[in-house]
Amino acid sequence: MHIQELRYTYPKATRPVLDGVSFTLHPTKLNVLIGLNGAGKTTLFDCMTRTLPVEADSLQLVPSTDMLYLTQHMMYHNELTGKDLTYFIGRLTKRPDFKRMETYINGLSSAREQELFEHLWKMKLGKMSVGERKWLFVTLLSSVKRALYLFDEPTSGVDPASRIHIMRRIQRLVQDGRTCLISTHQLHDLAQLDAHVIFLHKGRVLYEGGYDDWLKASGTTDPDEAFLQMVEGGHLEAAVTQ
């Protein structure tokens, strides 16, 4: 799957928010979109899902009906329970047993996650913590089979335990042969993953390639320092890699 010379300008804006963005999504790696707030990451997701109108030739992706998109700001009603959300998302799986709690618990790898799912089953979404809601959304959505998964900052504002469980859940999608693209500011998490990094800055891709190669080219082992070098005008010795 590819993005080719993608451009998008908001109505009445004086400059494009995405200006010739090109990159390739790797099916065997976790594709990670990084960049400053306001770099255009969420706009890019909206273009990829055709939420915003762009030239069709720019998107060499699967149809939007074969994508699953978790937005950064999840929409939900406080009075809905975990069970209600499970029923709503479960219908997308087309499984005859989507209303049974055991269907989802049996697919969880740890006793902690199984206990957490059972705990959230009857809890109202408005009573859940940010981490609990995000973990529940990611867990349920990952049970829906799609060719491409887009997660916009799935671990922002969550505790370390929830972040680990969320990232493990997304990593399992990659291991199952699903193409995934996430955005994140938790750069140190990438050291534990086989990540394909796409660095977006001011509407352009500054770097595309492996996480370790990015650090090596930046001359540091600290991803936050490498990030700072790029946004402050530092130049990688290596060219953009595919």
C-alpha positions in Angstrom: 0.0 0.0 0.0 1.3 3.4 -1.0 0.7 7.1 -0.6 1.9 9.0 -3.7 2.3 12.8 -3.8 -0.6 13.4 -1.5 -1.7 17.1 -1.1 -4.4 18.6 0.9 -5.3 22.3 1.7 -8.1 23.2 4.0 -10.6 25.7 2.6 -9.5 29.3 3.0 -6.0 28.2 4.1 -3.0 29.9 2.6 -0.7 26.9 2.5 -1.3 23.1 2.2 -1.3 21.0 5.4 0.0 18.1 3.4 2.4 19.0 0.6 3.5 16.1 -1.6 3.4 13.3 1.0 4.7 9.9 -0.2 5.4 6.7 1.7 4.9 3.0 1.7 3.2 0.9 4.3 5.0 -2.3 5.3 2.7 -5.3 6.1 5.3 -7.1 8.2 6.3 -4.1 10.4 4.4 -1.7 12.6 4.2 1.5 10.6 4.6 4.5 12.9 3.7 8.1 12.0 5.6 10.7 14.2 5.9 14.4 14.1 5.0 17.6 16.1 1.5 18.4 17.1 0.0 20.2 14.0 2.3 18.4 11.6 -0.7 17.0 9.7 -0.9 13.5 11.1 -4.6 13.4 11.8 -5.3 15.2 8.5 -3.3 12.4 6.8 -5.4 9.7 8.5 -8.6 11.6 7.4 -7.3 11.7 3.8 -6.4 8.0 3.8 -9.9 7.1 4.9 -11.5 9.4 2.4 -13.0 11.5 5.2 -11.4 14.5 3.4 -11.5 14.7 -0.4 -8.2 14.1 -2.2 -7.1 12.9 -5.6 -7.9 9.2 -6.0 -4.5 8.6 -7.7 -2.7 9.7 -4.5 -4.1 6.8 -2.5 -2.9 3.3 -3.5 -4.7 1.7 -0.6 -7.5 -0.8 0.0 -11.1 0.5 -0.2 -12.2 2.4 2.9 -14.7 -0.4 3.6 -11.6 -2.6 4.3 -10.1 -0.2 6.8 -10.6 0.3 10.5 -9.9 3.8 11.9 -9.7 4.7 15.6 -9.6 8.5 15.9 -7.6 10.2 18.6 -10.8 11.6 20.2 -13.1 8.6 20.6 -16.8 9.4 20.3 -18.9 7.6 23.0 -21.9 8.1 25.2 -21.2 8.2 28.9 -24.2 6.0 29.8 -23.2 3.2 27.4 -21.6 0.2 29.1 -18.7 -2.0 28.0 -21.3 -4.6 27.0 -23.1 -2.1 24.8 -19.9 -1.1 23.1 -19.1 -4.8 22.6 -22.4 -5.5 21.0 -22.0 -2.4 18.7 -18.5 -3.3 17.5 -19.1 -7.1 17.7 -21.7 -6.9 14.9 -18.9 -5.9 12.5 -17.2 -9.2 13.1 -20.2 -11.1 11.7 -19.6 -13.8 14.3 -22.8 -15.6 15.6 -21.4 -15.5 19.1 -20.5 -11.8 19.2 -22.8 -11.1 22.2 -21.0 -13.6 24.5 -18.4 -12.1 26.8 -16.4 -15.4 26.6 -15.9 -14.9 22.9 -13.6 -11.9 23.6 -12.1 -13.1 26.9 -10.9 -16.3 25.3 -9.0 -14.3 22.8 -7.0 -12.4 25.5 -3.6 -13.7 26.3 -3.2 -12.7 29.9 -5.2 -13.2 33.1 -4.9 -9.5 33.8 -6.6 -8.6 30.5 -9.3 -11.2 31.0 -10.1 -9.8 34.4 -10.1 -6.3 33.0 -12.5 -7.1 30.2 -14.9 -8.8 32.6 -14.6 -5.8 34.9 -15.5 -3.3 32.1 -18.4 -5.4 30.8 -21.0 -3.8 33.0 -19.2 -0.5 33.7 -20.4 2.7 32.0 -17.9 4.2 29.5 -18.2 7.5 31.4 -16.9 5.8 34.6 -13.9 4.2 32.9 -10.5 5.8 32.9 -8.9 7.1 29.7 -6.6 4.0 29.6 -9.5 1.6 30.2 -11.6 3.1 27.4 -8.7 3.1 24.9 -7.7 -0.5 25.8 -11.3 -1.6 25.4 -11.8 0.2 22.0 -8.5 -1.2 20.6 -9.2 -4.7 22.0 -12.7 -4.8 20.4 -11.7 -3.2 17.1 -8.8 -5.5 16.7 -11.3 -8.4 16.7 -12.8 -7.0 13.5 -10.9 -8.3 10.4 -9.8 -5.6 8.1 -6.8 -5.2 5.7 -5.7 -1.9 7.1 -5.9 -0.5 10.7 -5.3 3.2 11.5 -4.8 4.2 15.1 -4.4 7.9 15.9 -2.4 8.2 19.1 -3.9 5.0 20.7 -1.7 5.3 23.9 -1.9 9.1 24.6 -3.0 9.9 28.2 -2.9 6.3 29.4 -0.9 4.6 32.2 2.2 2.5 31.4 0.4 -0.9 32.0 -2.5 0.1 29.7 0.0 1.4 27.1 1.9 -1.9 27.1 -1.3 -3.9 26.7 -2.5 -1.6 23.8 0.8 -1.9 22.0 0.9 -5.7 22.4 -2.7 -5.9 21.0 -1.7 -3.8 17.9 1.5 -5.8 17.5 -0.5 -9.0 17.4 -2.4 -7.6 14.4 0.9 -7.2 12.6 1.9 -10.7 13.5 -1.4 -11.9 12.0 -0.5 -10.3 8.7 -2.6 -7.1 9.1 -1.2 -3.8 8.0 -1.2 -1.2 10.8 -0.3 2.5 11.0 -0.3 4.3 14.3 0.7 7.8 15.3 2.4 8.3 18.6 4.6 10.6 20.7 5.8 7.7 22.9 9.0 7.2 20.9 10.9 5.1 23.5 8.2 2.4 23.0 9.5 1.9 19.5 12.7 0.4 20.7 10.8 -2.8 21.6 9.1 -3.0 18.2 10.1 -3.7 14.5 8.9 -0.3 13.5 8.9 1.4 10.1 9.1 5.1 10.9 7.4 7.9 8.9 8.5 11.4 10.1 6.0 14.1 9.1 7.0 17.7 9.5 5.2 20.8 8.1 3.2 18.6 5.7 6.2 16.8 4.3 7.9 13.4 5.0 11.4 14.1 6.3 12.3 10.5 6.9 11.0 7.1 6.1 12.7 3.9 7.2 13.7 1.7 10.1 13.7 3.0 13.7 17.3 1.8 14.4 18.5 3.4 11.1 16.9 6.7 12.1 18.7 6.8 15.4 22.0 5.8 13.8 21.7 8.5 11.1 20.9 11.0 13.9 24.0 10.0 15.9 22.1 9.2 19.1 20.4 6.4 20.9 17.8 8.7 22.3 14.7 9.0 20.1 13.6 12.2 21.7 17.0 13.8 20.9 16.7 12.5 17.3 13.2 13.9 17.1 14.5 17.3 18.3 17.3 17.3 15.8 14.8 16.9 12.9 12.3 19.5 13.9 15.1 22.1 14.7 16.6 21.7 11.2 19.0 18.9 11.7 19.7 16.8 8.6 20.1 13.0 8.4 23.1 11.8 6.6 21.1 9.0 5.1 18.5 9.7 2.5 14.9 8.7 2.9 14.8 4.9 2.8 12.1 2.5 1.6 
